[in-house]
Every structure is written in C-alpha cells, then in structure tokens.
Amino acid sequence: MSDIAIPLTGLRVEAPPTVASRSLIEIGLADAYAALASPIGDVFVAWNGRGLSAIGPADDDAFEDWFARDIGRPLYPADRLPDRLERAIDRRLAGDRSTKIRLDLRGSSPFEQSVWMKAAQIPFGEVRPYGWVAAEIGKPLAMRAVGSALGRNPIPLVIPCHRVVRTDGTIGEYALGSDKKRAVLTAEGVDLARLEGLASSGIRYIGSDTTKIFCLPTCRHARRVTDRHRVEFHSQAEGQARGYRACRVCRPGPAGVAA
C-alpha cells in the first residue's frame, strides 16, 4: 500500500492560547501567580522558570499593578502553584531553612541581595536589629540603606524581612504592614510583649552569669537562661566591662557597632 499525501493547503493550525504564555513563563520572560495560605492569610505568589519572583497581598488589582510597576514583566493568573514549589514554601514558612527555593531576583542590586540573603539566615522565631544585618554584610554604618532594601524585598515571608527590627528593639515597619509583621512574628513564637518591654527599658542584651556570655534577646541561648542566672545589659560595653563576651551564635557584633 502506498502512502497517501494529504494536502494541507488552506489548513490553519493554531496553538491553544495558553501555549504562548506558558512558554514565556518557562523562560522567565513572564510570570504566573496563584494564591497560597500563609500565617497572615492568603497571599499571591508569583514564579517563572527561573524561580520564585514575588509574594504580595492577595488583591488581584493591587498585586498586578505592583508587579507591572516594580517587576515589569507580563503576569498571568494560574489555578494554583506547582506542587513542588508550594511544598517548599510551606516548609520554609514552618521554619525549615534547609529547604531550597530558587529565587528570581533580577533587577535588584548586589547590596539589596546581600541584605535579603542575610535576613534569610535569621532563625525562625528570632529577630535581629538593622545594625546586625549591616554589620554582618560588612556595612556597619549602612543601617538606613539596610532598612530601605528590606522595604523593597519582593519576596517577604520566604525572605523573612519581618525578623528584622529597629535598633532600639521595637518592632518597626514592614512591607506588608506592621500588623502583619506582628502577626507573623507571633505565629513564629516571638514574645512581642516581652521584647517591647525590654526595648522600653533600654535592655539590648541578655547574659548568663554561669556562661559569662551575652546574647540578643531572642537568641535561642538567651531564651534558655533562667531568671536566677539572667543578667541584663543596656550595651555591649556594659557587658564587656563586667567580663562577659558576645555569643558566637547570634553574634551581637563588635563593640562600638550599633546592634
């Protein structure tokens, strides 16, 4: 039997409308977004073939407008996140820092990325001041710039800028709103009343008279110090003058650096 040629003259074949958008998303020239439950309610999560690109309030118009203005790529709604990405984000939000998530941070500066990656190292349920972040990235005088970079964080929650507080220990502002910052820190187990009480008293560090080590107040070692052995310091110089050294885990910073 011979092959039969079927003429295709006049035949128009069109790809489904979603093929073009899926291709753009896969190569990172556009992004998809879908809703995800979080400790502060539903949020929108955007992603593309390069990685997770944005998280914001679950408000269609506001999120799309912000994405168009700040990210500048086409954005398409999706029914849900890819299963693997959703599981990874859920684990991160539960405190598992070992879970790897690819991030698409195109358009941000090396300084911004250094600030965000340092914030990502702050443990679940702990906070660090702006001065700590600045000192850790080798820019001890750049606290204001650190605050500005955190305010531009496009991936809050996964990059936990909510764990960075003011130098005086007060909670401070947050890209998603100060009420959301308080809610997510509370969900992580941070005792905000205690933290704010210390701040109002000018207490910056907690020491142990058995180890002769002082820590930032939410450091896991500071939380284990019993009232009997607890010593409070207003400054690093005060602790050092009494023979205490800085914790090597929370790394309060060298003397003279505001933390």
Stockholm file with secondary structure:
# STOCKHOLM 1.0

chainA/1-259         MSDIAIPLTGLRVEAPPTVASRSLIEIGLADAYAALASPIGDVFVAWNGRGLSAIGPADDDAFEDWFARDIGRPLYPADRLPDRLERAIDRRLAGDRSTKIRLDLRGSSPFEQSVWMKAAQIPFGEVRPYGWVAAEIGKPLAMRAVGSALGRNPIPLVIPCHRVVRTDGTIGEYALGSDKKRAVLTAEGVDLARLEGLASSGIRYIGSDTTKIFCLPTCRHARRVTDRHRVEFHSQAEGQARGYRACRVCRPGPAGVAA
#=GR chainA/1-259 SS CCCCCCCCTTCCCCCCHHHHHHHHHHTTSSEEEEEECCTTSCEEEEEETTEEEEEEESCHHHHHHHIIIIICSCEEECSSCCHHHHHHHHHHHTTCTTSCCCBCCTTCCHHHHHHHHHHTTSCTTCCEEHHHHHHHTTCTTCHHHHHHHHHTCSSBTTBCGGGEECTTSCCCCCTTCHHHHHHHHHHTTCCHHHHHHHHHTTCCEEEETTTTEEECTTSHHHHHCCGGGEEEESSHHHHHHTTCEECTTTCCCSTTSCC
#=GC SS_cons         CCCCCCCCTTCCCCCCHHHHHHHHHHTTSSEEEEEECCTTSCEEEEEETTEEEEEEESCHHHHHHHIIIIICSCEEECSSCCHHHHHHHHHHHTTCTTSCCCBCCTTCCHHHHHHHHHHTTSCTTCCEEHHHHHHHTTCTTCHHHHHHHHHTCSSBTTBCGGGEECTTSCCCCCTTCHHHHHHHHHHTTCCHHHHHHHHHTTCCEEEETTTTEEECTTSHHHHHCCGGGEEEESSHHHHHHTTCEECTTTCCCSTTSCC
//
